Every structure is written in structure tokens, then in C-alpha cells.
Amino acid sequence: MNAHYLGHVVFYVKDLERSLSFYRDLLGFKEVGRIFNGVASALTCGRTHHELLLIQVGDAPGPPAGRRRGLYHIGIKVGDSLDELREAKRELEQAGIAIDGMSDHTVSQSLYLKDPDGNEVELYVDADEALWKHNPAAVVSP
């Protein structure tokens, strides 16, 4: 078996509308439909039928802070240039979203932030593919 790509991520969220304001309205995912009597929403960025599914669970416990087993963060590509990443940063700041960190990973440049439920989200742009296309190990470069 050969994995082709990571197809989608599913998050349990406290408040579906609050999460849609973040992922749909701020980050630009398109809502393609609701399921489970309207308490879940499928979203896409256009690559496939859905890359993200949000399921409202109300006051269930959220993700614990700090290092732990399980999901660390999801990465969302937001463009092809540093100018587009800078624009994303401006939009986040205008929306009152705190930027927790920024990184140059050699193969990509990133912003880190939290979604409304405390899940970490990385917004990134890839570096010139000449740096990594034929050498994927560049991802572990210092």
C-alpha cells in the first residue's frame, strides 16, 4: 500500500458556528454541507470533496495544553509567496487572532496560532520547490 496524501482532518468543536467563523470566514474554506442533524460541517479548499470536518460536541473537554500524545497541529497552505503569508498575518491581526509563533523551516515559512477550541494551526507557504522537490529530507534541515 502507498499513501497518496493526507485526505482530511476531523475536529470535535465546542461551538460549530464559532469554528465556522474561523475556518470558513477567516481562513477561507468553503462549507460544502452539514450532516448529523446540522451539528457537523464539511469544508473544502477545493482540492477534494472535503479536507476538514467539524463536529460540535458542546462542553466536552478540549485539548490539553503542552506536550502530549496525539495531534500536535494541522498545517494549512495559504499561498505561494512570503507576501501572501504576510497578508495572512495582517488579516489574522485585524481579526484579533494572536500569533503564537513564526518559523522558517527551510522548505516552508509558517505562522502558528490557535483555533477557537485551542487546536494549534500552522499557516504556511512553501519555499521554492527547487529546495525540496527532489530532496524531501530538506524538511529536517536546520
N, C-alpha and C positions, 0 to 999 in steps of 0.2 A: 504494500500500500504506500502511496505517496500523497501526503497532504498537498493540496493545491494552494490554499491560503486560508487564513482565519476568516470565517464567514460572518459571524455576528457575535455580539455581546448582549447578555440579558442582565438588567439590574432590577432588583426589588427596590422600590422607592416609597417614601412616606406619602408624598402628595403628587399625583400624576401631573396635574396642571402646573405645579411649581417646576417639576422636572422638564415638562414640555417647554416652559418659558426659557429654560436654559438650553436644552439640546436643539429644539426646533427654532425658537425665536432668536436666540443669541448666536448659537453655533451654525445654524442654517440647515439642519437636517430637515427633510420633508416627511411629514406624517402621512403614512400610506393607509392607515386604518386602525380601528380599535377592535379588540377581542375581549373575551371573558366579561361579558356584560358591561363593556366600556371602561374597565379598570386597568386595561393594558393597551399600550400603543406601540405599533411597529413604525420605525423610522428608517429612512434611507438617505444616502448622499448621492444616489444614482448609480452606484457600482453594481448593485444587485437588488433583489426584492426587499431586503431589509438588512441593515448592519447593526441595528440597535433595537432592542425590545425593552420597554419599561413596564413594570408590573407594580401597581400600587398595593402596598401592604399595610398602610397606616402606621401605627405607633410601634411596630416591631423594632427590635434593637437594630441600630445602624452598625456600620463597620467600626471595629475597634481601632483606636489610634495606635500609631507606632508599628514597629516590625512585627510581623505575624505570618503564619502560613496563609495561603490564599491569594486572591487578586491584589496586586500592588497598584497598578494603574492601567488605563487604556490610553492608546495613542491615536490621535486624530490628525491626519494631514490637512492643513488649512491653506495650502498654496504651494507655489514652486519657487518663491524668492524670499529673501530676507525682508524686502519691502512689504510683502503680504503678511509676514509674521509680525512686523512692526504695526501694521494696520490692525491685525487681530488684537494685539496688546492694547492699542488705543481704544478699540471697541469694548474690550473687557473692562478697562479702567473707567470708561464712560458709563458702563453698566454697574459699576461699583463692585466688580469681582476682583478679589485680591489675587495677585500673582505670588505664588509661594516660592517660585524659583525659576531660573533660566539656565540653560545648558547648551554648550557646543559639544556635540557628540562626534565630531569629525564628519560622520556620514549624514548628520542632521543637526538642526538647531531647534531648540524647544523652549516652550513656556510650560510651567506646571501650575495647576490650580485645582480647586475642589469644586465638585458639582454641589447642588443643594443638599444632597444627602451625605456629603463628606467623602465621596469616592474621588480618588485622585485622577485627574485628566491631564494628559500631555498633549499640547497642541504643537505641531511641528511642521517644518519644511525640510525636504531632503536637500543635502548638498549636491553639487554637480555629480551626476551619476558616474562620471569618469573616476571618481574617488572610491566607488564601492561596487559598481555593476559587475566587474569581473573579479572582485575581491571582497566578498561579503564579510570576511573576517575583519575588515576595516572598522566594523561596528565596535570592536573591542579595543581600538586604538586609544592611546591616552588623549 
